[in-house]
Structure formats: structure tokens, C-alpha cells
Amino acid sequence: MTPPPDSDPFDRLTLLERALCPDIKQRFWNLVSLCIHGSDCPYCCWEWHGHFARRGYGEFYLFKQGRRSVQVRAHRFAWIIWHRRPIPEALWALHYCDNPPCCNPHHLFLGVNQDNVDDKQRKGRTSRGVKHGNAMRRGKWLHGEQCSRARLTAEKVRDIRYLAQSGTRTKAELARLFGVDWCTIRDVLTRRTWNHVP
């Protein structure tokens, strides 16, 4: 059966066929910063500079047509391009480097969810039930800047509290100024977070 004449044959390509398409490969690699050592470097992370999805993973838009868009995680697409074969349905593309924006195929390996959990536990990156992703290492809770995901510093927290007390900025304005969500500003002001900062 032939498709209707108005449909785009490009839409029917598989993910692997798209990964091997020179135009798409070029568009993808233009959004990745390769290291100075070149494309065979197994050491450096190749940072993604396109759109980001939740939890810091890069997201590559394969195509947009009207309101519909098809996207894939950038590190998964990098693995497919590099190895020239699809990732089996049940497998994940995992990072050796623990850097979600990294698209270096040398830093990626395939595994199931349990492999990812085991890797996190082996490297001491599990939250152990703490709210908001704080980690515990060597029996101490990590606070503020010690937490690897912290976007604020103690100095910025003091500035936020000072500006909020002076009444010159709203929470939304403070959020834009400091590059965080307004909920983060609310939590700082109510001392739900950063309580250890005077």
C-alpha cells in the first residue's frame, strides 16, 4: 500500500535509519561539544548543548511537524549513531561518567534498570530515603553547596533573603534572577532548605 501523497516519507524512517542519515547526524553533533582530543577520546565528557529533559539529560528533536514532535534522549542517540545499531527495547544507555549531559559513546554502556541501581549504589550516589535528592556520605548529611545538585551558594541564599526582606523583588523575579524555580525561592525564604545558612 502506498502512503498518501501529502505524507512525509521521512516520518516513517526508523530511529536507526535516522541516526545514519548524514543531515541528522550533522545536526546532532552540532549540539555536542567534543573535547580538544577529537572524536576518539575515551576520557573527556562530550557535553550536550541542546534542549534538556528532566534530570539533566539532553533531548534531541528528530523532527517537528505541526504540533507533533519526536524526540530521543541525546545520549541514547549518540550510542545508536556510534554503534550503528538500535538499542534493544528493554535496555537503557547508562553513563560510566555519571554525567547526564555527556554524549561520549565511550562513556556509555547498555544495561537494565537494576544495572543502573547497582552502579549508583556502588558509587555511593543513592539518596537513602532523603527528601529532595540529598545524599548521605560517611554518615553525614550533605547540606547546601556540598550537595552535587545545588544550584545556589550560601552567598546567593543570603542575597535572596536580603532582597526578599527589602520587598524590592517578587519570588518570580528572584527565581529568574538566580536561575532557579520559584518553589526553590519559597523554600529558601521559609527555611525549608538552606536552614543552616544564617
N, C-alpha and C positions, 0 to 999 in steps of 0.2 A: 504494500500500500504506500503510495507516495504522499508526503506531507502536503498540506495546503500551501499554495504559493506564497502567502504572506508570512509563514513561519520562518524563523531564522534557523538554518541547519546547524549553526554554531551552538545553539542551545541544547542540542541533542548529543553533543560530544561528552564522552565520559571524562571523569576527573583526570585519568592518566593521559588521555588524548589532549586535554587542555594543558597539562603540565609539560607536554612535549611540543606544544605549539610555540614557535620562536617568538611571536609577538607577546604572548602571555608570559613566557619565561623572562623576556626583557623587561616587561612592566613589573614583574615580581621582583627581580634582582635590583631594579632601580630603587626599590623601597628598603633595601637591605644594605647596611654599611659593612662592607668587607674590611678585614683588617689590612694593614700595610704589607703583610706577608703573602697575600694573594689568596686565590681560591682553594688552595690545597692545605691551608694552615689548620692543623688539628688542635691548636692551643687556644686561640682567641675566640671570643664570642662575636658573632656577626649580628649586630643589633637591628631589629625591625624598626622602621620609621614610618610605617603606615598607620592605619586605624588599629585601635586596641579594643579587645573584648574584655570581659570580666577577668579579674585576677592577673592582669598584665600580659595576657597572651595576645600576640599580633593576629590580626584578622585581615585576610586578603579577599577583596571583592573580585570574583571571577568575571561577572558581568552584571549589568543592571539593565532591566528592560521595563519601562514604565515604573510601576510601584514595586515590582518584584526584583529582588537581588539575590544572588547566590554567592555565599562567601565560605571560606575554609580557613581553618587555623593556619597561620603563616608557617609555623614550624612543621606541621604535617605536610604542607605543600612543598616545603623545602626538601623534606625527606623523599617525597614522591619524585620530584624533579631529579634529585641526585641519584637515586637508585633505579629510576626509570621503571618502576613497578608500583602498583597500588598497595596501600596498607590494608591488610585483611580487616574485615568488619569488626571483629572482637578485640583488636589490638589498638593500643594507644601509642603515640610517639612521645617518648619520655626524654627528659633532659639529664645528661650526666652533670652538667654545669649548674643546675638548679636556677637558671636564669630564663624566665618565661619569654622575654622578647628575643632570645637567641635563636637564629635560623641556621647556624653552622651544622651541616649534616654530620660532621664528625662528633658533635656533642649529643646526637640523638640516637636513641635505640628504641626498639619496639618491645612492648610488654603489655600485660593486662593490668587492671586496676590494683590487684594485690601486689604486683611488682612495684608499682608506684608507692603504695603504702609502706612496703618493706624498705624501699630506698629512703623514704622520709624518716622512718624510724632509725635506720642505720646511721643516718647523717644528723640525727638529733633535731629534726625540724618539725616534730609533731607538737600540737598545741596542748595536749594532755588535758583537754576539757576546759581550758581558759577561754573566757569570752573575748571576742574581737581579735582573735588570732595571735594573742600574745604567747610567747614561748617561754618555757622554763628550762634553764640550763644550770647544771650543777647545783640544784636545789634553790636557786634564786629566781624570782620573777623578774623578767626584763621590763623596765619602765622607760617610757619616753624614747629618747634617742638611741637607747640600747636595742630597742626592738627594730629589726631589719626593715619592717614595712612603714616605719614612722615617716610621715611627710613634714612634720613640724619639728622645731627645735625648742628648747627651753626659752630661748630669747624670743622666738616668734610667739610662743604662748603668752609670755609677759606682755608683748606688744598687742596681741589680740585682746587681752583682758583690759589693758590700759585704754585702747581705742573704744572698747565696748562701754567702759565706765564713763568715759568722757561724753558718750552719746553722739559722737560725730558720724558713726558708721552703723549701718544695719548688719544683721548676721549675714544676709546675702552678699552685701558689699565686702564684708570681711572675708567671706568664703572665696569670692573672686580674687580679692587682693592676695590672699595667701595660697591660692590654688588647691583648695580643699572643698568638700561638700559643706553645706550649711549645717548639717547634723553634727559634723566634726566641731564646728564653731560652738554650737549649742552645748556639746559635751564638754568642751574646754571651759566654757563660761559657768556651767553648773558643777564643774569639778568632777564630773563622772569619769573623765580621763584627765591625764596630766595633773592629778591631785598632788603629786609630790613637788610640783613647782609652786613656789610661794607667790 
